[in-house]
Amino acid sequence: MKQPVYGFVGLGLIGGSMAKTLKKIDPSCLIYAYTRTKATAQTAFEAGAIDAICASLQDPLFSECDYIFLCAPVGNNISALEELKEQISPKCILTDVGSVKTNIHEAVTRLGLTGQFIGGHPMTGSEKTGFANATDHLFENAYYILTPSENVPSEYVTKYHALAASLGAIPLVLDYREHDYITAAVSHLPHVIASALVNTVHNLDSQEEHMKLIAAGGFKDITRIASSSPEMWEQICVYNGGNINKVMDEFISLMTQARDRMKARDGGRIHQMFEQSRDYRNSFPAASLGSIKKIYRIYCDIIDESGAIATIATTLAVNGISIKNIGIVHNREFEEGALSIEFYEEEPSKKAAELLRQHRYQVWETNN
């Protein structure tokens, strides 16, 4: 049986994780990649994530590919399509991993590639970017949206669906227009809000920066995504601005409504607002990841004494549990426990909580 051949344009967080995961599930596969920064491709090659570096988008290696993944920012993917067109085999499944689909589908139609293009959007990620942060398990339990072009054969969709599932993801087929409207609400608007909220604190803070000093807990969690790539989010807002504007109008309306209720001191309606949002938020499924990466974190009560943190860190390390981040929570307005411990995955988080309880620590687990 012929070994599968994959081509990549871009090896950032998503592209790099895709390459690493494909190599993990099938070490015999061949992966070729072109990156704008040559050092990135070289690093990936030395790490064994790819088998060959393409010198350009016209590299003949791309003509050998069964799949080509466009993993650059949205606008760059469209430009890459135009250069790649002559190298793409008629049997190759062409796809992307972008968060906006309408524009690339329009480009595919213009270039006559609707018979082989299936848009792809793995709804996972991180505020951290680049190949250095790529992992071979980024797609586990994450929705992987497929947006087939109108002329693509059904067997191509079935094949790609199976590939996405093999990554540990949950494939879901949508029309690309519906996809863009959904992501505008659940992914794009939250990033705009997080950015605006951070800038609000920046603009209102005193010269002594007391707001910045005290900001923690809930504020840090809901604004974490403001640390994402400005280049990527500039392009997303440009290319999906119409849909984002629609959902933003609803958000602004609700914010205005909340402000009016507070001005009127209408406690009943304020209570109703928080009750409704709480009930709906608590109905969200916890099993799958969304476009905003889930946080695996526990809180632990400790006595403020020398060596307290080191004791916990050592206990976890001895039991083979890796810690992503650990530190004292100074603002505990929205958290229980004085020590915050963050993990890369869910299983170590649960194991750590159980272990620390066995050592008679009081532990709280989050459900972010």
C-alpha positions as CSV (number, residue, x, y, z in Angstrom):
1,M,0.0,0.0,0.0
2,K,1.3,3.4,-1.0
3,Q,2.5,5.5,1.9
4,P,0.5,8.8,2.3
5,V,2.2,12.0,1.3
6,Y,1.2,15.3,2.9
7,G,2.2,18.8,1.9
8,F,2.2,21.8,4.2
9,V,2.3,25.6,3.6
10,G,3.1,27.0,7.0
11,L,4.2,25.1,10.2
12,G,2.9,27.3,13.0
13,L,0.9,26.0,16.0
14,I,-1.8,24.3,13.9
15,G,0.4,23.2,10.9
16,G,3.2,22.1,13.1
17,S,0.8,20.1,15.4
18,M,-0.8,18.5,12.3
19,A,2.5,17.4,11.0
20,K,3.6,16.0,14.4
21,T,0.3,14.2,14.9
22,L,0.4,12.6,11.4
23,K,3.9,11.4,12.1
24,K,2.8,10.0,15.4
25,I,-0.1,8.0,14.0
26,D,1.8,6.9,10.9
27,P,5.6,7.2,11.1
28,S,5.9,5.9,7.5
29,C,4.0,8.9,6.0
30,L,6.0,11.5,4.0
31,I,5.6,15.2,4.8
32,Y,6.9,18.0,2.7
33,A,6.6,21.6,3.8
34,Y,7.2,25.2,2.7
35,T,7.5,27.9,5.3
36,R,8.0,31.6,4.9
37,T,10.8,31.5,7.5
38,K,13.3,28.9,6.4
39,A,14.5,28.4,10.0
40,T,11.0,27.1,10.9
41,A,11.2,24.4,8.3
42,Q,14.7,23.5,9.3
43,T,13.7,23.1,12.9
44,A,10.8,20.9,11.9
45,F,13.0,18.8,9.7
46,E,15.6,18.3,12.5
47,A,12.8,17.4,14.9
48,G,11.6,14.7,12.5
49,A,8.2,16.3,11.9
50,I,8.8,16.7,8.1
51,D,10.8,14.7,5.6
52,A,11.7,17.4,3.1
53,I,11.8,21.2,2.9
54,C,10.2,22.7,-0.2
55,A,12.2,25.6,-1.7
56,S,9.1,27.4,-2.9
57,L,5.4,27.0,-3.6
58,Q,6.4,25.8,-7.1
59,D,8.4,23.0,-5.7
60,P,7.7,19.7,-7.7
61,L,7.4,17.9,-4.4
62,F,3.9,19.4,-4.0
63,S,2.7,17.5,-7.1
64,E,3.3,14.2,-5.2
65,C,0.9,15.0,-2.3
66,D,-2.3,13.2,-1.5
67,Y,-3.2,16.2,0.8
68,I,-2.0,19.7,0.9
69,F,-2.7,21.7,4.0
70,L,-2.7,25.5,3.8
71,C,-1.7,26.6,7.3
72,A,-0.7,30.2,6.8
73,P,-2.8,33.3,7.8
74,V,-6.1,33.5,5.9
75,G,-4.9,36.1,3.3
76,N,-1.6,34.2,2.7
77,N,-3.5,31.0,2.1
78,I,-5.4,32.6,-0.8
79,S,-2.1,33.9,-2.3
80,A,-0.5,30.5,-1.9
81,L,-3.4,28.9,-3.8
82,E,-2.7,30.9,-6.9
83,E,1.0,29.9,-6.8
84,L,0.3,26.2,-6.0
85,K,-2.4,25.7,-8.7
86,E,-0.1,24.3,-11.3
87,Q,1.6,21.8,-8.9
88,I,-1.6,20.3,-7.4
89,S,-2.4,16.7,-8.6
90,P,-6.0,16.2,-9.7
91,K,-6.3,13.4,-7.1
92,C,-4.9,15.6,-4.2
93,I,-7.3,16.8,-1.5
94,L,-6.6,20.5,-1.0
95,T,-7.5,22.0,2.4
96,D,-6.7,24.7,4.8
97,V,-7.0,25.2,8.6
98,G,-8.1,28.8,8.6
99,S,-10.8,30.3,10.9
100,V,-12.6,32.0,8.0
101,K,-13.9,30.1,5.1
102,T,-15.9,32.3,2.7
103,N,-13.0,34.1,1.1
104,I,-10.9,31.0,0.4
105,H,-14.0,29.1,-1.0
106,E,-14.5,32.1,-3.3
107,A,-10.8,31.9,-4.4
108,V,-11.1,28.2,-5.0
109,T,-14.1,28.8,-7.2
110,R,-12.3,31.5,-9.1
111,L,-9.3,29.2,-9.7
112,G,-11.4,26.2,-10.7
113,L,-10.4,24.0,-7.8
114,T,-13.9,23.2,-6.4
115,G,-13.5,19.5,-7.4
116,Q,-10.8,18.9,-4.8
117,F,-11.0,21.6,-2.1
118,I,-12.5,20.8,1.4
119,G,-12.1,23.6,3.9
120,G,-10.9,22.5,7.3
121,H,-11.0,24.2,10.7
122,P,-9.7,22.3,13.7
123,M,-11.3,24.2,16.6
124,T,-8.4,24.1,18.9
125,G,-5.4,26.2,19.6
126,S,-3.7,28.4,22.1
127,E,-2.7,31.9,22.8
128,K,0.8,30.6,22.2
129,T,1.9,30.5,18.5
130,G,4.6,29.0,16.3
131,F,6.1,25.6,15.7
132,A,7.8,25.7,19.1
133,N,4.4,25.3,20.8
134,A,3.1,22.6,18.4
135,T,2.2,19.3,20.0
136,D,1.2,15.8,18.7
137,H,-2.1,15.9,20.7
138,L,-3.5,19.3,20.0
139,F,-6.6,17.9,18.1
140,E,-7.8,15.4,20.7
141,N,-11.5,15.8,21.4
142,A,-11.6,19.0,19.4
143,Y,-14.3,19.7,16.8
144,Y,-12.7,19.6,13.3
145,I,-15.1,21.4,10.9
146,L,-15.1,20.4,7.2
147,T,-16.6,22.7,4.6
148,P,-16.6,20.8,1.2
149,S,-16.7,22.7,-2.0
150,E,-19.8,22.1,-4.2
151,N,-18.1,19.8,-6.7
152,V,-15.9,17.8,-4.5
153,P,-16.6,14.0,-4.7
154,S,-18.3,12.5,-1.6
155,E,-15.5,9.9,-1.3
156,Y,-13.0,12.8,-0.8
157,V,-15.2,14.1,2.1
158,T,-15.4,10.6,3.6
159,K,-11.6,10.2,3.3
160,Y,-10.9,13.5,5.0
161,H,-13.5,12.8,7.6
162,A,-11.7,9.6,8.5
163,L,-8.3,11.4,8.6
164,A,-9.7,14.1,11.0
165,A,-11.1,11.3,13.3
166,S,-7.7,9.5,13.2
167,L,-6.1,12.7,14.7
168,G,-8.4,12.2,17.8
169,A,-10.7,15.1,16.6
170,I,-14.5,15.1,16.2
171,P,-15.3,15.8,12.5
172,L,-18.3,17.9,11.7
173,V,-19.4,18.9,8.1
174,L,-20.9,22.4,7.7
175,D,-21.6,24.8,4.9
176,Y,-18.8,27.3,4.8
177,R,-21.2,30.3,5.2
178,E,-22.7,28.7,8.3
179,H,-19.2,28.0,9.7
180,D,-18.2,31.7,9.4
181,Y,-21.3,32.9,11.2
182,I,-20.8,30.4,14.0
183,T,-17.1,31.2,14.5
184,A,-17.9,34.9,14.4
185,A,-19.9,34.4,17.6
186,V,-18.0,31.7,19.5
187,S,-14.4,32.5,18.5
188,H,-13.9,35.8,16.8
189,L,-16.1,38.1,18.9
190,P,-14.5,36.8,22.2
191,H,-11.1,37.7,20.9
192,V,-12.3,41.2,20.0
193,I,-13.9,41.5,23.5
194,A,-10.8,40.3,25.2
195,S,-8.6,42.8,23.4
196,A,-11.0,45.6,24.1
197,L,-11.2,44.6,27.8
198,V,-7.4,44.6,28.2
199,N,-7.2,48.0,26.4
200,T,-9.9,49.3,28.7
201,V,-7.9,48.5,31.8
202,H,-4.8,49.9,30.1
203,N,-6.5,53.2,29.3
204,L,-8.1,53.6,32.7
205,D,-5.2,52.4,34.9
206,S,-3.4,54.9,37.1
207,Q,0.3,55.8,36.7
208,E,1.0,53.4,39.5
209,E,-0.7,50.6,37.5
210,H,-2.7,49.3,40.4
211,M,-5.3,47.8,38.0
212,K,-2.6,45.8,36.3
213,L,-1.1,44.7,39.7
214,I,-4.4,43.5,41.1
215,A,-5.8,42.0,37.8
216,A,-5.9,38.2,38.2
217,G,-8.2,35.3,38.4
218,G,-11.3,35.8,36.3
219,F,-9.8,38.8,34.5
220,K,-6.7,36.9,33.4
221,D,-8.8,33.9,32.2
222,I,-11.3,35.9,30.1
223,T,-8.5,38.1,28.6
224,R,-5.9,35.3,28.1
225,I,-6.7,35.1,24.4
226,A,-5.7,38.7,23.9
227,S,-2.2,37.4,23.8
228,S,-2.8,35.7,20.5
229,S,-1.1,36.6,17.2
230,P,-2.1,40.2,16.1
231,E,-1.3,39.3,12.4
232,M,-3.7,36.3,12.4
233,W,-6.5,38.2,14.1
234,E,-6.1,41.2,11.9
235,Q,-6.8,39.0,8.9
236,I,-9.7,37.2,10.6
237,C,-11.4,40.5,11.4
238,V,-10.9,41.8,7.9
239,Y,-12.1,38.6,6.1
240,N,-15.0,37.8,8.5
241,G,-15.8,41.4,9.4
242,G,-19.4,41.2,8.1
243,N,-20.3,38.2,10.4
244,I,-18.4,39.6,13.3
245,N,-20.3,42.9,13.0
246,K,-23.6,41.1,13.0
247,V,-22.9,39.3,16.3
248,M,-21.2,42.3,17.7
249,D,-24.4,44.3,17.2
250,E,-26.2,41.8,19.5
251,F,-23.4,42.0,22.0
252,I,-23.5,45.8,22.1
253,S,-27.3,45.7,22.5
254,L,-26.9,43.4,25.5
255,M,-24.2,45.5,27.0
256,T,-26.3,48.6,26.6
257,Q,-29.3,46.7,28.2
258,A,-27.1,45.8,31.1
259,R,-25.9,49.3,31.6
260,D,-29.5,50.6,31.5
261,R,-30.6,48.1,34.1
262,M,-27.7,49.1,36.4
263,K,-28.5,52.8,36.0
264,A,-32.2,52.1,36.9
265,R,-31.0,49.8,39.8
266,D,-33.3,47.2,38.4
267,G,-32.1,44.3,40.6
268,G,-34.7,41.8,39.3
269,R,-33.6,42.2,35.7
270,I,-29.9,42.2,36.6
271,H,-30.5,38.9,38.5
272,Q,-32.3,37.5,35.5
273,M,-29.4,38.5,33.2
274,F,-26.8,36.6,35.3
275,E,-29.2,33.7,35.9
276,Q,-29.9,33.2,32.2
277,S,-26.2,33.3,31.3
278,R,-25.2,31.0,34.1
279,D,-27.8,28.4,33.2
280,Y,-26.8,28.5,29.5
281,R,-23.1,28.4,30.2
282,N,-23.5,25.4,32.6
283,S,-25.3,23.5,29.7
284,F,-22.2,23.6,27.5
285,P,-20.7,20.1,26.9
286,A,-17.4,19.6,28.8
287,A,-16.1,16.7,26.7
288,S,-14.9,18.5,23.6
289,L,-12.5,21.4,23.1
290,G,-13.5,24.6,21.4
291,S,-11.6,27.1,19.5
292,I,-10.5,28.7,22.8
293,K,-8.2,26.2,24.4
294,K,-9.5,24.7,27.7
295,I,-7.4,25.3,30.8
296,Y,-6.5,22.4,33.0
297,R,-6.0,23.9,36.4
298,I,-6.5,23.1,40.1
299,Y,-6.3,25.3,43.2
300,C,-4.8,24.1,46.4
301,D,-4.9,25.6,50.0
302,I,-1.4,25.8,51.4
303,I,0.1,27.5,54.5
304,D,2.4,30.4,53.7
305,E,5.7,28.9,54.9
306,S,9.1,28.2,53.4
307,G,9.2,25.3,51.1
308,A,5.4,24.8,50.8
309,I,5.3,25.2,47.0
310,A,8.5,23.2,46.5
311,T,7.0,20.3,48.5
312,I,3.9,20.2,46.2
313,A,6.0,20.5,43.0
314,T,8.3,17.7,44.2
315,T,5.4,15.5,45.1
316,L,3.9,15.8,41.6
317,A,7.3,15.4,39.9
318,V,8.1,12.2,41.8
319,N,4.8,10.8,40.5
320,G,5.6,11.7,36.9
321,I,3.1,14.7,36.7
322,S,4.4,17.6,34.6
323,I,3.3,21.1,35.6
324,K,2.7,23.8,33.0
325,N,2.6,26.7,35.5
326,I,2.5,27.1,39.3
327,G,2.1,30.2,41.5
328,I,0.4,31.9,44.4
329,V,-3.0,33.5,43.7
330,H,-2.9,37.0,45.2
331,N,-6.4,38.0,44.0
332,R,-8.7,35.2,45.1
333,E,-11.9,37.1,44.5
334,F,-13.1,34.4,42.0
335,E,-10.9,31.4,43.0
336,E,-10.7,29.0,46.0
337,G,-7.2,28.1,47.2
338,A,-4.0,30.1,47.5
339,L,-2.0,28.0,45.0
340,S,-2.8,27.7,41.3
341,I,-1.4,24.7,39.4
342,E,-1.9,24.5,35.6
343,F,-1.3,21.4,33.5
344,Y,-1.0,20.6,29.8
345,E,-3.7,18.0,29.7
346,E,-6.8,16.8,31.6
347,E,-5.5,13.5,32.8
348,P,-2.5,14.8,34.8
349,S,-4.7,17.5,36.3
350,K,-7.1,14.9,37.7
351,K,-4.3,12.7,38.8
352,A,-2.6,15.6,40.6
353,A,-5.9,16.6,42.4
354,E,-6.3,13.0,43.6
355,L,-2.7,12.7,44.7
356,L,-2.7,16.0,46.7
357,R,-5.9,15.0,48.4
358,Q,-4.2,11.8,49.5
359,H,-1.6,14.0,51.0
360,R,-4.4,15.8,52.9
361,Y,-4.3,19.0,50.9
362,Q,-7.7,20.7,50.2
363,V,-8.0,20.9,46.4
364,W,-10.5,22.5,44.0
365,E,-10.8,21.5,40.3
366,T,-11.8,24.0,37.7
367,N,-14.2,23.4,34.8
368,N,-13.0,26.1,32.3
